[in-house]
Amino acid sequence: MALAPIPREKIPWYPTVQTDICTADQECINFCKNDVFEWDEENGHPIVKNPFNCVVGCSACAEICPAEAITFPTRDEMRAVVRKLRESQTQ
């Protein structure tokens, strides 16, 4: 029996912006074509507007961020989450 696909909304893969080290260059907003980010005019930094638009496994915005202000879950964290979700499907 094949397992059903895990709904995207259950997979916690999306960026976190560390606003205290962000240089406000907007590279992440300009780079990401999936509308994950939005510019917060009031506070002068990007925010994660649509986290589930982020492609699972993609961390390219973190790689291009010159301030290294964007982080993602680790591979081990993601494996544990997926394993737990898969286990819940078989119960």
ROVOGU-857095 format. One line per field, with one value per residue: x, y, z of N, C-alpha, C, O in turn; residue number from 1. Coordinates in Angstrom, 3 decimals. Atoms other than C-alpha are relative to their C-alpha. Layout:
<tikols>
nu <- X	...
nv <- Y	...
nw <- Z	...
cau <- X	...
cav <- Y	...
caw <- Z	...
cu <- X	...
cv <- Y	...
cw <- Z	...
ou <- X	...
ov <- Y	...
ow <- Z	...
k <- NUM	...
</tikols>
This chain:
<tikols>
nu <- 0.847	-0.769	0.387	0.525	-0.924	0.159	0.432	-1.055	0.219	-0.480	-1.458	-0.495	-1.194	0.097	-1.083	0.141	-0.869	-0.555	0.070	-1.058	-1.224	0.373	-0.519	1.095	-0.352	1.133	-0.421	0.917	1.247	-0.283	-0.363	1.049	1.120	1.171	0.770	-0.124	-0.338	0.621	-0.772	0.668	-0.391	-0.074	-1.184	-1.146	-0.613	0.934	0.708	0.470	1.426	0.648	-1.004	0.225	-0.370	-1.401	-0.191	-0.652	-1.381	-0.689	-0.535	-0.805	0.011	-0.982	-1.325	-0.340	0.077	-1.364	-0.113	0.314	1.099	1.110	-0.284	0.993	-0.216	-1.082	0.440	0.400	1.321	0.988	0.161	0.794	1.379	0.577	0.144	1.161	1.204	0.193	0.472	1.410	0.813	0.138	0.749
nv <- -1.190	-1.235	-1.052	-1.218	-1.131	-0.851	-1.343	-1.019	-0.791	0.751	0.079	-1.297	-0.443	-1.380	-0.783	-0.889	-1.155	-0.564	-1.432	-0.743	-0.041	-0.307	-1.290	-0.647	-0.155	0.557	1.048	1.138	-0.359	-0.050	1.327	1.018	-0.200	0.698	-0.923	0.399	-1.178	-1.309	-1.036	-0.674	-1.419	-0.616	0.435	-0.011	1.306	0.966	0.948	1.182	-0.243	1.230	1.033	1.266	-0.148	0.399	1.350	0.843	0.323	-1.156	-0.954	-0.897	-1.370	-0.035	0.055	-1.271	-1.094	-0.371	-0.121	1.310	-0.276	0.912	1.381	1.044	1.165	0.875	1.233	0.940	-0.423	0.323	1.454	0.384	-0.435	0.851	1.337	-0.053	-0.129	1.297	0.932	-0.308	0.487	1.455	0.391
nw <- 0.000	0.087	-0.932	0.627	-0.094	-1.186	0.410	-0.146	-1.209	-1.167	0.062	-0.476	0.746	0.472	-0.583	-1.148	0.198	-1.231	0.313	-0.686	0.814	1.382	0.471	0.738	1.416	0.736	0.931	-0.113	0.674	1.435	0.475	-0.120	0.937	-0.535	-0.847	-1.399	-0.804	0.197	-0.668	-1.118	0.104	-1.331	-0.733	0.905	0.246	0.599	-0.849	0.713	0.201	0.460	-0.269	0.695	1.405	0.091	0.523	-0.997	0.354	0.579	-0.967	0.834	-0.524	-1.087	0.612	0.652	-0.979	-0.377	-1.458	-0.582	-0.922	0.277	-0.407	0.251	-0.863	0.440	0.659	-1.044	-0.480	1.034	0.033	-1.166	0.238	1.046	-0.586	-0.907	0.831	0.662	-1.023	-0.318	1.124	-0.046	-1.204
cau <- 0.000	1.428	1.445	-0.570	1.396	1.996	0.043	2.399	0.851	2.062	5.705	7.450	9.944	10.152	12.650	13.096	14.497	16.787	15.836	18.540	21.265	19.345	20.967	17.690	19.140	15.966	17.950	15.593	12.530	14.101	15.316	12.293	9.717	7.303	6.043	7.315	8.588	7.058	8.758	7.748	7.864	7.286	10.203	12.452	13.020	11.526	8.931	7.807	4.364	3.517	5.602	3.941	4.792	8.389	9.537	10.417	14.171	14.949	17.202	18.560	17.459	19.589	22.525	22.298	21.720	24.959	24.209	23.342	20.119	17.917	17.757	15.870	15.300	18.180	17.987	17.818	14.867	13.079	13.740	12.270	9.150	8.578	9.157	6.573	4.059	4.566	4.087	0.819	-0.401	0.110	-1.785
cav <- 0.000	3.368	6.212	9.297	12.461	14.681	17.942	20.899	22.745	20.000	20.291	23.050	23.968	27.724	30.471	32.384	35.904	37.026	40.686	41.733	40.882	41.589	44.370	45.234	44.719	42.905	40.222	37.541	39.366	40.005	36.411	34.375	34.047	32.093	35.140	33.806	37.188	40.624	43.884	45.302	49.052	49.991	47.961	47.994	44.285	41.288	39.071	35.577	36.307	32.976	30.280	27.355	28.814	27.852	24.779	21.992	21.524	24.865	27.121	29.281	32.554	31.697	30.972	34.328	36.404	38.373	38.834	35.147	36.336	33.560	30.100	26.876	23.719	21.274	18.108	16.064	18.114	17.633	13.891	13.594	15.564	13.534	10.282	11.280	12.320	9.029	7.056	8.854	7.805	4.137	4.160
caw <- 0.000	-1.033	1.430	0.591	-0.156	2.860	2.503	2.029	4.975	7.314	6.246	8.230	5.501	5.074	5.816	9.029	8.730	11.531	11.378	13.819	11.290	8.060	6.017	4.252	0.760	-0.381	-2.220	-0.900	-2.180	-5.575	-5.844	-4.723	-7.499	-5.274	-3.358	-0.031	1.180	1.582	2.502	5.887	5.225	8.844	10.180	7.096	6.605	4.791	6.398	5.447	4.026	2.371	4.076	2.302	-1.111	-0.331	-2.250	0.179	0.142	-1.505	0.539	-2.277	-0.641	2.405	0.141	-1.647	1.513	2.046	5.764	6.301	7.934	6.537	8.078	7.448	9.485	9.384	7.298	10.508	11.755	8.441	8.395	11.895	10.908	7.744	9.622	12.241	9.572	7.717	10.933	11.618	8.142	8.896	12.186
cu <- 0.885	-0.520	-0.508	1.040	-0.291	-0.431	1.090	-0.129	0.454	1.522	0.576	1.316	-0.280	1.079	-0.417	0.996	0.441	0.143	1.094	1.307	-0.276	0.518	-0.995	0.327	-1.073	0.386	-0.969	-1.308	0.197	0.271	-1.182	-1.192	-1.285	-0.807	0.009	0.168	-0.849	0.851	-0.862	0.500	0.231	1.297	1.257	0.724	-1.031	-0.682	-0.427	-1.519	-0.766	0.952	-0.190	0.110	1.451	0.076	0.785	1.383	0.777	0.472	0.855	0.018	1.003	1.416	0.401	-0.024	1.406	0.201	-0.207	-1.107	-1.193	0.422	-1.180	0.203	1.164	-0.584	-0.470	-1.373	-1.087	-0.234	-0.886	-1.471	-0.671	-0.225	-1.253	-1.313	-0.320	-0.550	-1.472	-0.935	-0.264	-0.798	-1.478
cv <- 1.243	1.024	1.208	1.112	0.810	1.376	1.037	0.763	-0.717	-0.080	1.372	0.419	1.376	0.811	0.732	1.126	0.516	1.507	0.814	0.040	0.283	1.383	0.744	0.224	-0.549	-1.054	-1.181	0.268	0.011	-1.387	-0.963	0.338	-0.672	0.841	-0.423	1.230	1.223	1.008	0.675	1.441	0.628	-0.340	-0.125	-1.318	-0.937	-0.834	-1.185	0.096	-1.285	-1.178	-1.280	0.118	-0.434	-1.458	-0.816	-0.414	1.153	0.918	1.045	1.429	0.149	0.035	1.319	1.187	0.372	0.100	-1.328	0.114	-0.926	-1.412	-0.896	-1.102	-0.827	-1.232	-1.023	0.348	-0.377	-1.506	-0.468	0.363	-0.915	-1.417	-0.062	0.101	-1.325	-1.041	0.228	-0.458	-1.495	-0.484	0.047
cw <- 0.000	1.004	-0.774	0.109	1.273	-0.479	0.299	1.311	1.272	0.058	0.369	-0.662	-0.568	0.716	1.269	-0.226	1.367	-0.224	0.674	-0.787	-1.476	-0.377	-0.886	-1.482	-0.938	-1.035	0.030	-0.741	-1.510	-0.583	-0.062	-0.890	0.491	0.975	1.467	0.886	-0.353	0.768	1.057	0.033	1.370	0.732	-0.862	-0.163	-0.625	1.081	-0.873	-0.051	-0.332	0.203	-0.801	-1.512	-0.216	-0.460	1.025	-0.501	-0.603	1.130	-0.715	0.538	1.145	-0.567	-0.639	0.969	0.469	1.511	0.719	1.043	-0.185	0.378	-0.338	1.024	-0.541	-0.688	1.040	0.560	-1.004	-0.097	1.148	-0.190	-1.017	0.534	0.896	-0.794	-0.704	0.983	0.331	-1.124	0.101	1.221	-0.221
ou <- 1.761	-1.717	-0.011	1.833	-1.434	0.232	1.718	0.883	0.548	2.086	0.406	2.310	-1.014	1.593	-1.593	2.167	-0.387	1.158	1.432	2.139	0.659	0.391	-0.669	-0.124	-1.009	-0.393	-1.280	-1.837	-0.639	-0.050	-1.371	-1.848	-2.298	-1.710	-0.995	-0.388	-1.416	1.424	-1.974	1.562	1.192	1.887	2.349	1.953	-2.232	-0.133	-0.543	-2.212	-1.853	1.566	0.792	-0.136	1.879	-0.657	1.876	1.531	2.006	-0.300	1.762	1.041	1.636	2.301	1.587	0.394	2.070	1.326	-0.060	-1.044	-2.197	1.495	-2.301	1.244	1.471	-1.769	-1.455	-2.190	-2.157	-1.374	-1.750	-2.352	-1.792	-1.251	-2.031	-2.301	-1.483	-1.442	-2.229	-2.115	-1.291	-1.081	-2.249
ov <- 1.384	1.105	1.524	1.128	0.912	1.954	0.999	1.085	-0.098	-0.542	2.335	0.681	1.520	0.393	1.012	0.877	0.865	1.984	1.903	0.917	0.393	2.333	1.798	1.205	-0.322	-1.334	-1.754	-0.612	-0.504	-1.646	-1.648	1.364	-0.660	0.329	-0.287	1.293	1.329	0.683	1.122	1.730	1.369	0.513	-0.351	-1.360	-0.671	-1.068	-1.062	-0.175	-1.519	-1.645	-1.926	-0.852	-0.646	-2.313	-0.422	-0.957	1.107	1.261	1.633	2.106	1.196	0.692	1.645	2.286	-0.440	-0.042	-1.409	-0.498	-0.791	-1.881	-0.435	-1.153	-0.783	-1.530	-1.727	-0.541	-0.853	-1.946	-1.324	-0.418	-1.374	-2.036	-1.013	-0.549	-1.721	-1.819	-0.718	-0.713	-1.981	-1.676	-0.253
ow <- 0.853	1.280	-1.855	1.050	1.719	-1.341	1.357	1.933	2.332	1.050	-0.378	0.015	-1.546	1.754	1.506	-0.510	2.209	-0.731	0.208	-0.552	-2.270	0.395	-1.433	-2.072	-2.146	-1.947	-1.014	-1.421	-2.252	-1.742	-1.067	-0.710	-0.208	1.637	2.165	1.982	-1.440	1.808	0.774	0.583	1.575	1.396	-0.340	-0.215	-0.572	2.158	-2.092	0.929	0.195	-0.757	-1.168	-2.229	-1.351	0.036	1.436	-1.596	-0.649	2.025	-0.126	0.433	1.285	-0.020	-0.684	0.604	1.112	1.992	1.938	2.109	0.514	-0.001	-0.551	1.678	-1.732	-0.544	0.817	0.801	-0.627	-0.247	0.957	0.169	-0.797	0.254	0.829	-0.454	-0.792	0.645	0.546	-0.884	-0.373	1.347	0.691
k <- 1	2	3	4	5	6	7	8	9	10	11	12	13	14	15	16	17	18	19	20	21	22	23	24	25	26	27	28	29	30	31	32	33	34	35	36	37	38	39	40	41	42	43	44	45	46	47	48	49	50	51	52	53	54	55	56	57	58	59	60	61	62	63	64	65	66	67	68	69	70	71	72	73	74	75	76	77	78	79	80	81	82	83	84	85	86	87	88	89	90	91
</tikols>
